[in-house]
Amino acid sequence: MWATSLLFGQLAFVSHLGLYVYAPYKSSTFYYERLGLKYHFNDVVFGAVDLKIHRGAADVIEFKLGAKL
């Protein structure tokens, strides 16, 4: 998987390119893109919104809330 992020203060633009190793269902592509925004509330807590994209069409939207250990 290839990933990159651009950090603008506490806000980051995140980009991933992934490949399916196992695909039991025939998908339109063997790869996917994941684009999103990640906001760091402080040094520990962050929130994010991501889109999972196949050939320019968004399939999934994810809302994340996390903590760094």
DSSP file (Angstrom, degrees, kcal/mol; ACC not computed):
  #  RESIDUE AA STRUCTURE BP1 BP2  ACC     N-H-->O    O-->H-N    N-H-->O    O-->H-N    TCO  KAPPA ALPHA  PHI   PSI    X-CA   Y-CA   Z-CA
    1    1 A M              0   0    0      0, 0.0     2,-0.4     0, 0.0    17,-0.2   0.000 360.0 360.0 360.0 139.2    0.0    0.0    0.0
    2    2 A W  E     +A   17   0A   0     15,-2.3    15,-2.8     2,-0.0     2,-0.3  -0.918 360.0 176.2-108.6 133.0    1.2    3.5   -0.9
    3    3 A A  E     +A   16   0A   0     -2,-0.4     2,-0.3    13,-0.2    13,-0.2  -0.981   9.2 172.4-139.5 148.7    0.2    6.4    1.4
    4    4 A T  E     -A   15   0A   0     11,-2.6    11,-2.8    -2,-0.3     2,-0.3  -0.983   8.3-165.5-148.7 156.7    0.9   10.1    1.7
    5    5 A S  E     -A   14   0A   0     -2,-0.3     2,-0.5     9,-0.2     9,-0.2  -0.996  11.7-150.4-146.9 142.8   -0.3   13.0    3.8
    6    6 A L  E     -A   13   0A   0      7,-2.4     7,-2.5    -2,-0.3     2,-0.5  -0.965  20.0-150.1-112.0 122.3    0.0   16.7    3.5
    7    7 A L  E     +A   12   0A   0     -2,-0.5     2,-0.4     5,-0.2     5,-0.2  -0.817  18.8 178.1-101.3 127.1   -0.1   18.5    6.9
    8    8 A F  E >   -A   11   0A   0      3,-3.6     3,-1.8    -2,-0.5     2,-0.6  -0.785  67.7 -67.9-123.5  83.6   -1.5   22.0    7.2
    9    9 A G  T 3  S-     0   0    0     -2,-0.4    -1,-0.0     1,-0.3    31,-0.0  -0.592 117.7 -13.2  69.7-116.0   -1.2   22.8   10.9
   10   10 A Q  T 3  S+     0   0    0     -2,-0.6    30,-2.7    -3,-0.1     2,-0.4   0.507 126.1  80.9 -94.9  -5.7   -3.7   20.5   12.7
   11   11 A L  E <   -AB   8  39A   0     -3,-1.8    -3,-3.6    28,-0.2     2,-0.4  -0.847  59.6-172.6-104.3 136.7   -5.5   19.4    9.4
   12   12 A A  E     -AB   7  38A   0     26,-2.8    26,-2.8    -2,-0.4     2,-0.5  -0.985  20.6-142.6-130.3 139.6   -4.0   16.8    7.1
   13   13 A F  E     -AB   6  37A   0     -7,-2.5    -7,-2.4    -2,-0.4     2,-0.4  -0.900  27.2-161.4 -95.3 125.2   -5.0   15.6    3.6
   14   14 A V  E     -AB   5  36A   0     22,-2.7    22,-2.3    -2,-0.5     2,-0.4  -0.899  11.6-177.0-116.5 137.4   -4.5   11.8    3.5
   15   15 A S  E     +AB   4  35A   0    -11,-2.8   -11,-2.6    -2,-0.4     2,-0.3  -0.999   2.1 179.1-135.7 132.3   -4.2    9.7    0.4
   16   16 A H  E     -AB   3  34A   0     18,-2.2    18,-2.2    -2,-0.4     2,-0.4  -0.973  14.2-161.7-130.7 145.9   -3.8    5.9    0.1
   17   17 A L  E     -AB   2  33A   0    -15,-2.8   -15,-2.3    -2,-0.3     2,-0.3  -0.994  23.3-179.8-124.2 123.0   -3.5    3.5   -2.9
   18   18 A G  E     - B   0  32A   0     14,-2.6    14,-2.3    -2,-0.4     2,-0.4  -0.872  19.6-146.1-127.2 156.8   -4.3   -0.1   -2.1
   19   19 A L  E     - B   0  31A   0     -2,-0.3     2,-0.6    12,-0.2    12,-0.2  -0.932  22.8-121.3-118.8 143.1   -4.4   -3.5   -3.9
   20   20 A Y        -     0   0    0     10,-2.6     3,-0.2    -2,-0.4    -2,-0.0  -0.742  23.6-178.1 -83.2 123.3   -6.7   -6.3   -3.2
   21   21 A V  S    S+     0   0    0     -2,-0.6     2,-0.4     1,-0.3    -1,-0.2   0.851  79.7  25.9 -84.7 -40.9   -4.8   -9.5   -2.3
   22   22 A Y        +     0   0    0      0, 0.0    -1,-0.3     0, 0.0     0, 0.0  -0.991  66.6 173.4-126.8 123.5   -7.9  -11.6   -1.9
   23   23 A A        +     0   0    0     -2,-0.4     4,-0.1    -3,-0.2    -3,-0.0  -0.814   8.3 175.6-132.6  92.1  -11.1  -10.7   -3.8
   24   24 A P  S    S+     0   0    0      0, 0.0     2,-0.4     0, 0.0    -1,-0.1   0.779  74.3  56.4 -68.6 -24.8  -13.9  -13.3   -3.5
   25   25 A Y  S    S-     0   0    0      0, 0.0     2,-0.8     0, 0.0     0, 0.0  -0.875  97.2-111.0-107.3 140.8  -16.3  -11.0   -5.5
   26   26 A K        -     0   0    0     -2,-0.4     2,-0.2     2,-0.0     4,-0.1  -0.582  41.3-170.0 -73.4 108.9  -15.4   -9.8   -8.9
   27   27 A S        -     0   0    0     -2,-0.8     3,-0.0     2,-0.2    -4,-0.0  -0.481  34.9-112.1 -92.6 167.1  -14.8   -6.1   -8.5
   28   28 A S  S    S+     0   0    0     -2,-0.2     2,-0.3     1,-0.1    -1,-0.1   0.797  99.4  19.6 -71.0 -26.8  -14.4   -3.6  -11.3
   29   29 A T        -     0   0    0      2,-0.1    -2,-0.2     1,-0.0    -1,-0.1  -0.920  64.6-133.8-138.2 164.0  -10.7   -3.1  -10.4
   30   30 A F  S    S+     0   0    0     -2,-0.3   -10,-2.6    -4,-0.1     2,-0.3   0.376  91.0  51.8 -95.6   1.5   -8.0   -4.8   -8.4
   31   31 A Y  E     -B   19   0A   0    -12,-0.2     2,-0.3     2,-0.0   -12,-0.2  -0.852  63.1-162.9-132.2 167.4   -7.0   -1.5   -6.7
   32   32 A Y  E     -B   18   0A   0    -14,-2.3   -14,-2.6    -2,-0.3     2,-0.4  -0.973  11.5-138.7-145.8 160.1   -8.7    1.2   -4.7
   33   33 A E  E     -BC  17  53A   0     20,-2.5    20,-3.4    -2,-0.3     2,-0.4  -0.924   9.2-161.8-116.8 146.6   -8.0    4.8   -3.6
   34   34 A R  E     +BC  16  52A   0    -18,-2.2   -18,-2.2    -2,-0.4     2,-0.4  -0.971  12.3 179.4-130.5 116.9   -8.8    6.2   -0.2
   35   35 A L  E     +BC  15  51A   0     16,-2.1    16,-3.0    -2,-0.4     2,-0.3  -0.921  16.1 141.6-117.4 141.4   -8.8   10.0    0.1
   36   36 A G  E     -BC  14  50A   0    -22,-2.3   -22,-2.7    -2,-0.4     2,-0.4  -0.984  43.9-111.9-165.5 174.6   -9.6   11.9    3.3
   37   37 A L  E     -BC  13  49A   0     12,-2.3    12,-2.3    -2,-0.3     2,-0.4  -0.966  25.0-166.6-119.7 138.0   -9.2   14.7    5.8
   38   38 A K  E     -BC  12  48A   0    -26,-2.8   -26,-2.8    -2,-0.4     2,-0.5  -0.992   1.2-164.3-128.5 130.2   -7.7   14.2    9.3
   39   39 A Y  E     -BC  11  47A   0      8,-3.2     8,-2.4    -2,-0.4     2,-0.7  -0.964  10.7-147.9-119.6 127.4   -7.9   16.7   12.1
   40   40 A H  E     - C   0  46A   0    -30,-2.7     6,-0.2    -2,-0.5     3,-0.1  -0.840  10.4-173.8 -94.5 111.5   -5.8   16.5   15.2
   41   41 A F  S    S-     0   0    0      4,-1.6     2,-0.2    -2,-0.7    -1,-0.2   0.874  72.4 -28.8 -71.7 -38.6   -7.7   18.0   18.2
   42   42 A N  S    S-     0   0    0      3,-1.4    -1,-0.1   -32,-0.1     0, 0.0  -0.795  89.7 -64.1-154.9-162.7   -4.6   17.7   20.4
   43   43 A D  S    S+     0   0    0     -2,-0.2     3,-0.1     1,-0.1    25,-0.1   0.675 130.8  28.0 -69.8 -16.1   -1.5   15.4   20.7
   44   44 A V  S    S+     0   0    0      1,-0.1    24,-2.4    23,-0.1     2,-0.3   0.807 109.2  62.1-112.2 -45.9   -3.7   12.4   21.4
   45   45 A V  E     + D   0  67A   0     22,-0.2    -4,-1.6    20,-0.0    -3,-1.4  -0.698  54.8 168.3 -98.7 136.8   -7.2   12.6   19.9
   46   46 A F  E     -CD  40  66A   0     20,-2.3    20,-2.9    -2,-0.3     2,-0.3  -0.960  17.7-155.6-139.9 159.6   -7.9   12.9   16.2
   47   47 A G  E     -CD  39  65A   0     -8,-2.4    -8,-3.2    -2,-0.3     2,-0.3  -0.952  15.7-177.0-131.2 153.2  -11.0   12.7   13.9
   48   48 A A  E     -CD  38  64A   0     16,-2.3    16,-3.1    -2,-0.3     2,-0.4  -0.989  21.1-155.4-150.8 155.8  -11.1   11.8   10.2
   49   49 A V  E     -CD  37  63A   0    -12,-2.3   -12,-2.3    -2,-0.3     2,-0.3  -0.994  24.1-178.1-131.6 126.4  -13.4   11.5    7.2
   50   50 A D  E     -CD  36  62A   0     12,-2.3    12,-2.7    -2,-0.4     2,-0.4  -0.921  18.4-152.6-127.3 150.3  -12.4    9.2    4.3
   51   51 A L  E     -CD  35  61A   0    -16,-3.0   -16,-2.1    -2,-0.3     2,-0.6  -0.988  10.8-149.2-117.2 131.3  -13.8    8.2    0.9
   52   52 A K  E     -CD  34  60A   0      8,-2.6     7,-2.9    -2,-0.4     8,-1.2  -0.904  24.5-166.0 -99.0 124.5  -13.0    4.8   -0.6
   53   53 A I  E     -CD  33  58A   0    -20,-3.4   -20,-2.5    -2,-0.6     2,-0.5  -0.920  21.1-169.9-123.4 133.7  -13.0    5.1   -4.4
   54   54 A H  E >  S- D   0  57A   0      3,-2.4     3,-1.9    -2,-0.4   -22,-0.1  -0.983  81.8 -24.8-118.3 116.7  -13.0    2.6   -7.3
   55   55 A R  T 3  S-     0   0    0     -2,-0.5    -1,-0.1     1,-0.3     3,-0.1   0.861 127.2 -47.4  49.1  45.8  -12.4    4.2  -10.7
   56   56 A G  T 3  S+     0   0    0      1,-0.2     2,-0.5   -23,-0.0    -1,-0.3   0.406 116.3 109.2  83.2  -2.4  -13.6    7.6   -9.7
   57   57 A A  E <   -D   54   0A   0     -3,-1.9    -3,-2.4     0, 0.0     2,-0.4  -0.935  67.0-131.2-110.4 124.1  -16.8    6.4   -8.0
   58   58 A A  E     +D   53   0A   0     -2,-0.5    -5,-0.2    -5,-0.2     3,-0.1  -0.588  28.6 172.9 -75.4 125.8  -17.0    6.7   -4.2
   59   59 A D  E     +     0   0A   0     -7,-2.9     2,-0.4    -2,-0.4    -1,-0.2   0.800  62.9  23.5 -97.9 -39.5  -18.2    3.4   -2.7
   60   60 A V  E     -D   52   0A   0     -8,-1.2    -8,-2.6     2,-0.0     2,-0.4  -0.975  55.3-159.2-136.1 140.9  -17.8    4.0    1.1
   61   61 A I  E     -D   51   0A   0     -2,-0.4     2,-0.4   -10,-0.2   -10,-0.2  -0.984  18.0-163.3-116.6 134.8  -17.5    7.0    3.4
   62   62 A E  E     -D   50   0A   0    -12,-2.7   -12,-2.3    -2,-0.4     2,-0.5  -0.949  11.5-160.5-122.1 137.3  -15.9    6.5    6.8
   63   63 A F  E     -D   49   0A   0     -2,-0.4     2,-0.4   -14,-0.2   -14,-0.2  -0.974  20.8-171.1-112.7 127.9  -16.1    8.7    9.9
   64   64 A K  E     -D   48   0A   0    -16,-3.1   -16,-2.3    -2,-0.5     2,-0.4  -0.926  20.6-177.8-126.3 144.7  -13.2    8.0   12.4
   65   65 A L  E     +D   47   0A   0     -2,-0.4     2,-0.3   -18,-0.2   -18,-0.2  -0.976  26.9 161.5-135.3 123.8  -12.4    9.1   15.9
   66   66 A G  E     -D   46   0A   0    -20,-2.9   -20,-2.3    -2,-0.4     2,-0.4  -0.855  30.4-142.5-141.9 172.7   -9.2    7.8   17.3
   67   67 A A  E     -D   45   0A   0     -2,-0.3     2,-0.4   -22,-0.2   -22,-0.2  -0.999  21.1-127.5-138.5 138.2   -6.5    8.2   19.9
   68   68 A K              0   0    0    -24,-2.4    -2,-0.0    -2,-0.4   -25,-0.0  -0.698 360.0 360.0 -83.7 135.3   -2.7    7.7   19.7
   69   69 A L              0   0    0     -2,-0.4    -1,-0.1     0, 0.0   -25,-0.1   0.428 360.0 360.0 -95.2 360.0   -1.3    5.4   22.3
